[in-house]
């Protein structure tokens, strides 16, 4: 795996956000949700996420997640996705969200 410099890592804006709404994206070809994430000082941001295998809309509300906040917005299945909600593929190739074991302030940056 190629190594990167510390400055490369610092360019990625990874911040904590709390999911405040989640609904099924009816326009998505692959099952997905439209999430609204509270990122504190950065405000509310939308994200399209293919995380339907392990999560219902109801259980996502209030969940804190780690988001990449400095990608350019991208239109995905009719949604302007402004942040990338991070996760890892499990053994069945389904996404498990990256999260935290203690409450954190919205907008806190990964150190």
N, C-alpha and C positions, 0 to 999 in steps of 0.2 A: 504494500500500500504506500503510495507516495506521501511524504511528509509535507506538512504546511508550516508556515511561520505563525507565530502568535498573532501578528497583525491580520493575517487571513481569517483566523477564528473570530477576532474582535469585529470584523466587518459584518458578521452574521448577527442580526438583532433578534435574539431569542428572549422572549418575555412571557411571563405568567399571565394567563387570562382566565376568566370564569365564564363558562357558557351560560348565557341568560335566556336563550331560546334555541329550539331545535325543531325542525319540521322536515318531512320527507320532501325531497326534490323530485317532483313528478316528471320533470323533463329529462332527468338523467337516464342514460342508457344502462349504466351499472347502478345498482341501488346506492343512494347517497342521501345525506342530510344537508340542509342549509342551516348553518350555525350562526348565531350572533354571539360574539365573544367580547366581554368587557375587559379592555386592556388598560384600565386606569387613565392616566394622563393622555394616552393615545386614543381614547374614546372607544366606541363600539365599532367592531369590524365584522364583516361577513366572511364566512368560509364555507366552501363546499367540501364535504368529507365523506369518503367511502368507508364508513365505520359501522354499517348497519348489522354486521354479523354478530357483534358482541354487545351492542348498546341499543337501547330503545330511546326515543326522544325524551321520555319522562325522566329516565335515569341520568341523562346528560346534563339536565338543568342543575346548575350549582357546581358542576365538576370543574376543577381547575386543571388547565392544560398548558403545555409549553408550545408557543407559537413562534414561527419565523415571521417577523413583521416587516422586513425590508425587501421582499420580493415585489416586483411590479404586479399590480392587480391583473387578474386573469379571468376571462369570461369562461365559465364552465357550466354547461347545460342551462344557460339562461341566467346564471348567477354571477355577479361580480365578486369573485373571491379575492379578498384583500389580504388575508393572512393564511399561512399554512399551519394547520394543527398537526403536531408531530405525533408519531407512533412508530411501532415496530411490528413487523409481520410475525405471527406465531407459526407453529408447526403446520397449521392448515392454511397458511398464506392469507390469514385474516388479520386486520390491523387491531393492535392493542394500543390504546393511547398512552403517551408519556404523561406522567403525572407526578404528584408530590404527596408525601406522607404527613405533611403539616400545612395548615392554612398559610397562604402568603398574600401580600398585597398585590392587587391587580396592577400590571405594568412592571413589576419587579423584573430586572434583567438577570439572565443567567450569568453567574460569576465564574 
